[in-house]
Amino acid sequence: MKFKILVIAVLLTLNANGQSVKLDDILKHAYSKTSDLSIINGKELNYVIPKYISIIDTVKSEDRTRSFNIKYYRNDMAFESHLRKVKILTVLSVYFNKIGNGVMEIILEISSTKDDQYFGPYKFFSFIDKRQLKLVYNNSKRVWEYNSIIKIFDEPRVGQG
């Protein structure tokens, strides 16, 4: 009985820890068109790693052809400390929309903020880009890979009418 429980625990651990989303690869594919590349070209995208989601692969890619960089923060305090130093940042947010059998939908949102906007009464971000992507799971590599763009959102508008 103990052996069966041990085998089940090992299999569950391997399955959960074996899956990853490589943000740099997904961004490279999602913004590969020339017109879209200008959105992230030459930028440092700042990403705060969620506390309870360990699926994001934060290992730096060896790909030297990328025209952008992702800077990862382990918590909000590290992000806020860096924002106080540099005064303006481009921020990357990732929202997990739907997860199914071998298919996942995520939303990438890129925005910018300044220290006086972020540390005011409300955290204020300026919209740059937002798109919904479809990822498929590659069993042999044990990673989620980019498949297609589902939707590119328009800039949000306030006070229409």
C-alpha positions in Angstrom: 0.0 0.0 0.0 2.8 2.4 0.9 4.5 1.6 -2.5 1.3 2.5 -4.4 0.9 5.8 -2.5 4.6 6.6 -3.2 4.3 5.9 -6.9 1.1 8.0 -7.2 2.9 10.9 -5.4 5.9 10.7 -7.6 3.8 10.6 -10.8 1.7 13.6 -9.7 4.9 15.6 -8.8 6.6 14.8 -12.1 3.5 15.8 -14.0 2.9 19.1 -12.2 6.6 20.1 -12.1 7.3 19.0 -15.6 5.1 21.6 -17.3 6.3 25.0 -18.1 5.5 28.1 -20.0 8.6 29.8 -21.5 7.6 33.4 -21.7 10.4 34.6 -23.9 9.6 32.0 -26.6 5.9 32.8 -26.4 6.5 36.5 -26.7 9.0 36.0 -29.6 6.3 34.1 -31.6 3.3 36.3 -30.5 5.1 39.4 -31.7 7.0 37.9 -34.7 5.3 40.0 -37.4 7.2 43.1 -38.4 4.3 45.4 -37.4 4.0 43.8 -34.0 7.7 43.6 -33.3 7.9 47.3 -32.7 5.8 46.9 -29.5 8.5 44.9 -27.7 11.6 45.7 -29.7 14.4 46.9 -27.5 12.3 46.9 -24.4 12.9 45.4 -21.0 9.6 43.8 -19.9 9.2 43.6 -16.1 7.3 40.6 -14.8 6.4 39.8 -11.2 6.3 36.1 -10.7 3.0 35.0 -9.2 3.3 33.6 -5.7 1.2 30.5 -6.2 1.7 29.6 -9.9 5.0 27.8 -10.7 4.4 27.0 -14.3 6.3 30.1 -15.6 9.8 29.2 -16.7 12.1 32.0 -15.5 15.3 30.6 -16.9 16.9 33.1 -19.3 16.8 31.9 -22.9 20.1 31.4 -24.7 18.5 32.9 -27.8 20.6 35.9 -28.9 18.2 36.9 -31.7 15.6 38.3 -29.3 15.2 42.1 -29.4 13.7 42.3 -25.9 14.6 41.3 -22.4 12.4 40.0 -19.6 13.3 41.0 -16.0 11.7 38.7 -13.4 10.9 39.8 -9.8 10.1 37.3 -7.1 7.7 39.7 -5.3 6.1 43.1 -5.4 8.6 44.7 -3.1 11.5 43.9 -5.5 9.5 45.3 -8.4 8.5 48.5 -6.5 12.1 49.0 -5.4 13.3 48.8 -9.0 10.5 51.2 -10.1 11.6 53.8 -7.5 15.1 53.7 -9.0 14.4 53.9 -12.7 11.1 55.9 -12.5 9.4 54.3 -15.5 8.9 50.6 -16.5 7.3 48.5 -19.1 5.2 45.9 -17.4 4.3 42.4 -18.6 1.2 40.7 -17.1 0.1 37.2 -17.9 -3.4 35.9 -17.2 -4.3 32.3 -17.5 -7.7 32.3 -19.2 -8.6 28.7 -19.9 -6.8 25.4 -19.3 -8.0 22.3 -21.0 -6.7 18.9 -22.2 -3.5 19.9 -24.0 -4.7 23.4 -24.8 -4.4 26.6 -22.8 -5.4 30.2 -23.4 -3.5 33.1 -21.9 -3.7 36.8 -22.1 -0.5 38.9 -22.4 -0.8 42.5 -21.4 2.0 45.0 -21.9 1.7 48.4 -20.2 3.9 51.1 -18.8 3.9 52.9 -15.5 5.8 55.7 -13.8 6.7 55.8 -10.1 4.4 58.8 -9.4 1.5 57.0 -11.1 2.1 53.7 -9.4 2.6 55.0 -5.9 -0.3 57.4 -6.0 -3.8 56.7 -4.5 -4.4 54.2 -7.3 -2.0 52.1 -9.3 -2.1 53.5 -12.8 -0.8 51.8 -16.0 -0.8 53.1 -19.5 -2.0 50.5 -22.1 0.5 49.4 -24.8 -0.8 46.0 -26.0 -3.1 43.1 -25.0 -3.5 39.8 -26.8 -5.1 36.5 -26.2 -3.0 33.5 -27.2 -3.6 29.8 -27.7 -0.9 27.4 -26.4 -0.6 23.7 -27.0 1.2 21.2 -24.8 4.2 19.5 -26.3 4.5 16.1 -24.6 8.0 15.3 -25.8 9.4 18.7 -24.6 7.0 19.0 -21.6 6.4 22.6 -22.3 3.4 24.8 -23.5 4.2 26.2 -26.9 2.7 29.1 -28.9 0.0 28.0 -31.4 -1.9 31.1 -32.5 -3.2 34.6 -31.6 -6.9 34.3 -30.8 -7.6 38.0 -30.3 -5.8 41.4 -30.3 -7.6 43.8 -28.0 -8.2 47.4 -28.8 -7.0 50.2 -26.5 -9.5 50.6 -23.7 -11.5 53.8 -23.8 -12.8 55.7 -20.8 -15.8 58.0 -20.8 -17.3 57.3 -24.2 -20.5 59.1 -25.2 
